[in-house]
């Protein structure tokens, strides 16, 4: 298990945007919802608490050192929790896990329900929650 400082590093976050806005926000989201992507739930636990979010923006970067890229919106409340806890677990979801994905994305009828209630969890040696069914 890598040390927690190996998980998160400061990278240049410069973003270059193409600015052709002839498509509406709703149309853009609809088009992207038709693309195939692996869906994962990124979870964390530590001094800032237990949290997680659904992501479709995760990919491998390198095997030396073993590295993955996960994109988390800085405006998300989970972003600071992940940064401060310094550990994550990437739980790759399977077919049939839509309720888990919806729970961690906030797209559920009962918003008072804890998204961790949608699955069974174990705690890794890093402290991050790992989904047993992933």
C-alpha positions as CSV (number, residue, x, y, z in Angstrom):
1,X,0.0,0.0,0.0
2,X,1.5,3.3,-1.0
3,X,2.0,6.0,1.6
4,X,-0.8,8.5,1.6
5,X,1.5,11.3,0.4
6,X,2.1,9.3,-2.8
7,X,-1.7,9.5,-3.6
8,X,-2.1,13.2,-3.9
9,X,0.4,15.6,-5.4
10,X,0.1,19.2,-6.6
11,X,-0.1,19.4,-10.3
12,X,-0.5,22.3,-12.7
13,X,-4.3,22.6,-13.1
14,X,-4.2,24.9,-16.2
15,X,-7.2,24.1,-18.4
16,X,-7.5,25.0,-22.0
17,X,-11.1,25.4,-23.2
18,X,-12.6,25.3,-26.6
19,X,-15.3,28.0,-26.6
20,X,-17.7,27.1,-29.3
21,X,-21.0,27.3,-27.4
22,X,-23.5,26.6,-30.1
23,X,-24.8,23.6,-28.1
24,X,-26.9,24.1,-25.0
25,X,-25.9,22.9,-21.6
26,X,-28.7,20.4,-21.6
27,X,-27.8,19.2,-25.1
28,X,-24.2,18.8,-24.2
29,X,-25.1,16.7,-21.1
30,X,-27.5,14.6,-23.1
31,X,-24.8,13.9,-25.8
32,X,-22.3,13.0,-23.1
33,X,-24.8,10.7,-21.4
34,X,-24.8,8.5,-24.5
35,X,-21.0,7.9,-24.4
36,X,-19.7,4.7,-22.8
37,X,-17.6,5.2,-19.7
38,X,-16.6,3.2,-16.7
39,X,-18.4,4.5,-13.6
40,X,-16.6,4.4,-10.3
41,X,-17.3,5.7,-6.8
42,X,-14.3,7.4,-5.2
43,X,-14.4,7.1,-1.4
44,X,-12.3,8.5,1.4
45,X,-12.2,8.6,5.2
46,X,-10.0,10.3,7.7
47,X,-9.8,13.4,9.8
48,X,-12.2,15.3,7.6
49,X,-14.8,12.5,7.6
50,X,-16.2,9.8,5.3
51,X,-17.3,10.9,1.9
52,X,-17.6,9.7,-1.7
53,X,-18.7,10.7,-5.2
54,X,-19.5,9.1,-8.5
55,X,-17.1,9.7,-11.3
56,X,-16.8,8.6,-14.9
57,X,-13.5,10.4,-15.4
58,X,-10.9,7.9,-14.1
59,X,-8.1,6.3,-16.1
60,X,-4.7,4.8,-15.7
61,X,-1.7,7.0,-16.2
62,X,1.3,4.8,-15.5
63,X,2.5,1.6,-14.0
64,X,5.8,3.0,-12.9
65,X,4.9,4.4,-10.5
66,X,1.4,3.0,-10.4
67,X,-0.8,6.0,-11.0
68,X,-4.4,6.8,-11.9
69,X,-6.1,10.1,-12.9
70,X,-9.4,10.9,-11.3
71,X,-11.1,14.2,-12.1
72,X,-13.1,15.9,-9.2
73,X,-14.7,19.2,-9.6
74,X,-13.0,21.7,-7.1
75,X,-16.5,23.1,-6.3
76,X,-17.6,19.7,-5.0
77,X,-17.6,19.5,-1.2
78,X,-15.9,16.1,-1.5
79,X,-12.8,17.6,-3.2
80,X,-11.5,19.3,0.0
81,X,-12.4,16.2,2.0
82,X,-10.3,14.0,-0.3
83,X,-7.4,16.4,-0.3
84,X,-7.4,16.7,3.5
85,X,-7.8,13.0,4.2
86,X,-5.1,12.2,1.7
87,X,-6.4,8.7,0.8
88,X,-9.0,7.4,-1.7
89,X,-10.3,4.1,-2.9
90,X,-11.6,3.8,-6.5
91,X,-14.6,1.4,-6.5
92,X,-15.3,0.4,-10.1
93,X,-19.0,-0.3,-10.4
94,X,-20.6,-3.2,-12.3
95,X,-23.9,-3.6,-14.2
96,X,-26.6,-3.5,-11.6
97,X,-24.9,-0.9,-9.4
98,X,-26.9,2.1,-10.7
99,X,-28.5,2.7,-7.3
100,X,-25.0,3.1,-5.8
101,X,-23.9,5.4,-8.6
102,X,-27.1,7.5,-8.2
103,X,-26.6,7.5,-4.4
104,X,-23.2,9.0,-4.6
105,X,-24.1,11.5,-7.3
106,X,-27.1,12.8,-5.4
107,X,-29.6,11.6,-8.0
108,X,-31.9,9.7,-5.6
109,X,-35.5,10.3,-4.4
110,X,-34.5,10.1,-0.7
111,X,-31.7,12.7,-0.4
112,X,-31.5,12.1,3.3
113,X,-30.2,8.6,2.9
114,X,-26.5,8.1,3.4
115,X,-25.0,6.9,0.1
116,X,-22.8,4.4,2.0
117,X,-26.1,2.6,2.9
118,X,-26.4,1.4,-0.8
119,X,-23.6,-1.1,-0.5
120,X,-21.4,-3.1,2.0
121,X,-18.0,-1.7,2.9
122,X,-14.7,-2.7,4.3
123,X,-11.9,-0.4,5.5
124,X,-8.6,-0.6,3.7
125,X,-5.3,-0.2,5.7
126,X,-5.2,3.4,4.4
127,X,-8.6,4.0,6.1
128,X,-10.4,4.5,2.8
129,X,-13.8,2.6,2.5
130,X,-13.8,-0.2,-0.2
131,X,-17.0,-1.5,-1.6
132,X,-17.3,-5.3,-1.1
133,X,-19.3,-5.8,-4.3
134,X,-17.0,-3.7,-6.6
